[in-house]
Amino acid sequence: SVSMLAATGVADMGTSVEGRNSGQPGLCRLSGACIRALHGQVIIAPCPDDWNSGLRLARREGMRDEIRAKRWFVGLWAVLLLAKLVLAAQLPLFVDEAFYWQEGQHLAWAYSDLPGLTAWLTRLGVALGGHSTLALRAPFLVIAASLPWLVARITAREFDAEQGWQAGIFAMLLPLSGTLGLLAVPDAAMTLATLLCMDAGTRLLRGVSATASLELAAGLA
């Protein structure tokens, strides 16, 4: 009958109907409900308790994996930030940093060798924290510390929360991205701009919105 063909078609899409050839009630799991095939009739009913309990168990395991990944992310982020703060306070000033600091003492919209943001950030650091290497590098450390969180947020939106935390961990473990912010150089700000443009681009592919457009403009600026 047509109803049995419908049940068979559902089974062919990755589910199973038990007993459809024996005249016994058949069960087919479909999005948390069951399709019962009984004497040529297709009935949609709640899944048996064992299936529902299996779904609840899978959800709990997924939540545990997500919490575990988040704990690893937060722990690694805190350790890495602390290590960066110690190193940034101890490392002598790099020659390029001294040049950017000098440019920051004479603010302009742009400079001959780089956009204005790097010099502006060095000026902000010394204005808030005084003339020290840690204060000079502080704005870049803040930007670098935000990058793993942004990677995690983008990945979680595109996939799921657990994979988002895992992507953030991998971003911190990469040598180049993990050491961003140690020096007052344009790399941290450029990486942030790249992520903003990528995030805005994926959002705009789904639909134009004011927030995504502003995010793209901020990344391009």
C-alpha positions as CSV (number, residue, x, y, z in Angstrom):
1,S,0.0,0.0,0.0
2,V,1.0,3.6,-0.3
3,S,1.4,3.9,3.5
4,M,3.8,0.9,3.6
5,L,5.8,2.4,0.7
6,A,6.1,5.7,2.7
7,A,7.4,3.8,5.7
8,T,9.8,1.9,3.4
9,G,11.0,5.1,1.9
10,V,11.8,6.5,5.3
11,A,13.7,3.4,6.1
12,D,15.8,3.8,3.0
13,M,16.8,7.3,4.2
14,G,18.9,5.9,7.0
15,T,16.2,4.6,9.4
16,S,14.8,1.1,10.0
17,V,11.3,-0.3,10.1
18,E,11.2,-3.5,12.0
19,G,8.7,-6.3,11.1
20,R,7.2,-4.6,8.1
21,N,7.3,-7.9,6.2
22,S,6.0,-10.0,9.1
23,G,2.8,-8.1,9.9
24,Q,4.2,-7.0,13.3
25,P,4.3,-3.4,14.3
26,G,7.4,-1.7,12.9
27,L,9.3,1.2,14.4
28,C,11.2,4.0,12.6
29,R,13.0,6.7,14.5
30,L,12.6,10.2,12.9
31,S,13.6,13.4,14.6
32,G,12.7,12.2,18.1
33,A,9.4,10.6,17.1
34,C,8.6,7.1,15.7
35,I,6.8,6.0,12.6
36,R,4.8,2.9,13.3
37,A,3.9,0.6,10.4
38,L,1.0,-1.6,11.5
39,H,-1.2,-3.6,9.0
40,G,-0.5,-1.1,6.3
41,Q,-1.1,2.0,8.4
42,V,1.6,4.5,9.2
43,I,1.2,6.1,12.6
44,I,3.5,8.8,14.1
45,A,3.9,8.4,17.9
46,P,6.4,9.2,20.6
47,C,9.5,7.1,20.7
48,P,9.8,4.3,23.3
49,D,11.3,5.1,26.6
50,D,14.6,3.4,25.8
51,W,15.1,5.5,22.8
52,N,14.2,8.7,24.7
53,S,16.6,7.8,27.5
54,G,19.3,7.1,24.8
55,L,18.7,10.6,23.4
56,R,19.0,12.1,26.9
57,L,22.2,10.2,27.6
58,A,23.7,11.4,24.3
59,R,22.8,15.0,25.2
60,R,24.4,14.7,28.6
61,E,27.5,13.3,27.1
62,G,27.6,16.1,24.6
63,M,27.3,18.6,27.4
64,R,30.1,17.0,29.4
65,D,32.4,17.1,26.3
66,E,31.5,20.8,25.8
67,I,32.2,21.6,29.4
68,R,35.5,19.7,29.3
69,A,36.6,21.5,26.2
70,K,35.7,24.9,27.7
71,R,37.7,24.2,30.8
72,W,40.8,23.3,28.7
73,F,40.3,26.4,26.7
74,V,40.0,28.8,29.7
75,G,42.9,27.1,31.5
76,L,45.2,27.3,28.5
77,W,44.1,30.9,27.8
78,A,44.9,32.0,31.3
79,V,48.3,30.3,31.4
80,L,49.2,31.7,28.0
81,L,48.2,35.2,28.9
82,L,50.2,35.0,32.2
83,A,53.2,33.8,30.3
84,K,52.9,36.6,27.8
85,L,52.6,39.2,30.5
86,V,55.8,38.0,32.2
87,L,57.7,37.9,28.9
88,A,56.4,41.2,27.7
89,A,57.6,42.9,30.9
90,Q,61.1,41.3,30.6
91,L,61.9,41.4,26.8
92,P,63.9,44.4,25.7
93,L,62.4,46.8,23.3
94,F,62.6,45.6,19.7
95,V,63.8,48.1,17.1
96,D,60.5,48.2,15.2
97,E,58.7,48.8,18.5
98,A,60.9,51.8,19.2
99,F,60.1,53.2,15.8
100,Y,56.3,52.7,16.4
101,W,56.6,54.3,19.8
102,Q,58.3,57.3,18.2
103,E,55.5,57.6,15.6
104,G,53.0,57.4,18.4
105,Q,54.4,60.5,20.0
106,H,53.5,62.4,16.7
107,L,50.0,61.2,16.0
108,A,48.8,61.3,12.4
109,W,46.1,59.6,10.3
110,A,48.8,57.4,8.6
111,Y,52.5,57.0,8.2
112,S,54.9,56.2,5.4
113,D,55.4,52.6,6.3
114,L,52.2,51.5,8.0
115,P,48.6,52.5,8.8
116,G,48.0,54.7,11.8
117,L,46.5,52.0,14.2
118,T,49.8,50.6,15.4
119,A,51.2,54.0,16.4
120,W,47.9,54.9,18.0
121,L,47.9,51.7,20.1
122,T,51.5,52.4,21.3
123,R,50.4,56.0,22.3
124,L,47.4,54.6,24.1
125,G,49.6,52.1,26.0
126,V,52.1,54.6,27.3
127,A,49.4,57.2,28.0
128,L,47.6,54.8,30.3
129,G,50.5,52.9,31.8
130,G,53.5,55.1,31.5
131,H,56.7,54.7,29.5
132,S,57.5,51.0,30.0
133,T,57.8,48.0,27.7
134,L,54.7,46.3,29.3
135,A,52.6,49.4,29.0
136,L,53.7,49.9,25.4
137,R,52.7,46.3,24.5
138,A,49.5,46.2,26.7
139,P,47.0,47.1,23.9
140,F,48.5,44.4,21.6
141,L,48.3,41.9,24.4
142,V,44.6,42.7,24.9
143,I,43.9,42.3,21.2
144,A,45.8,39.0,21.1
145,A,44.0,37.7,24.1
146,S,40.6,38.3,22.4
147,L,41.5,36.4,19.3
148,P,41.0,32.8,20.6
149,W,37.6,33.8,22.0
150,L,36.6,35.2,18.5
151,V,37.8,32.0,16.8
152,A,35.7,30.0,19.3
153,R,32.6,32.1,18.7
154,I,32.8,31.9,14.9
155,T,33.4,28.1,15.0
156,A,30.6,27.5,17.5
157,R,28.2,29.4,15.3
158,E,29.2,27.5,12.2
159,F,29.4,24.0,13.9
160,D,28.8,23.6,17.6
161,A,30.0,24.8,21.0
162,E,32.4,21.9,21.6
163,Q,34.2,22.4,18.3
164,G,34.3,26.1,18.9
165,W,36.3,25.6,22.1
166,Q,38.5,23.1,20.4
167,A,39.2,25.6,17.6
168,G,40.1,28.2,20.1
169,I,42.6,25.8,21.7
170,F,44.2,25.0,18.4
171,A,44.5,28.7,17.7
172,M,46.5,29.2,20.9
173,L,48.7,26.2,20.2
174,L,49.8,27.6,16.8
175,P,53.3,29.1,17.3
176,L,52.6,32.3,15.3
177,S,49.1,33.0,16.6
178,G,50.0,31.9,20.1
179,T,52.8,34.4,20.5
180,L,50.8,37.4,19.1
181,G,50.9,40.5,21.3
182,L,54.4,39.9,22.8
183,L,55.7,42.7,20.6
184,A,54.0,46.0,19.7
185,V,53.9,45.3,16.0
186,P,50.9,45.3,13.6
187,D,50.5,41.5,13.5
188,A,47.9,41.2,16.3
189,A,45.7,44.0,14.9
190,M,45.9,42.6,11.3
191,T,44.9,39.1,12.6
192,L,41.9,40.6,14.4
193,A,40.9,42.5,11.2
194,T,41.2,39.2,9.2
195,L,38.9,37.4,11.6
196,L,36.4,40.2,11.6
197,C,36.3,40.2,7.8
198,M,35.9,36.4,7.7
199,D,33.2,36.4,10.3
200,A,31.3,39.2,8.5
201,G,31.7,37.5,5.1
202,T,30.1,34.3,6.3
203,R,27.3,36.2,7.9
204,L,26.7,38.2,4.8
205,L,26.5,35.1,2.6
206,R,23.4,34.1,4.6
207,G,21.8,37.5,4.4
208,V,22.7,41.2,4.5
209,S,22.4,42.8,7.9
210,A,23.6,46.1,9.5
211,T,25.7,44.4,12.1
212,A,27.5,42.2,9.6
213,S,28.1,45.2,7.3
214,L,29.5,47.2,10.2
215,E,31.8,44.3,11.2
216,L,33.1,44.1,7.7
217,A,33.7,47.8,7.6
218,A,35.6,47.7,10.9
219,G,37.8,44.8,9.6
220,L,38.6,46.6,6.3
221,A,39.3,49.9,8.1
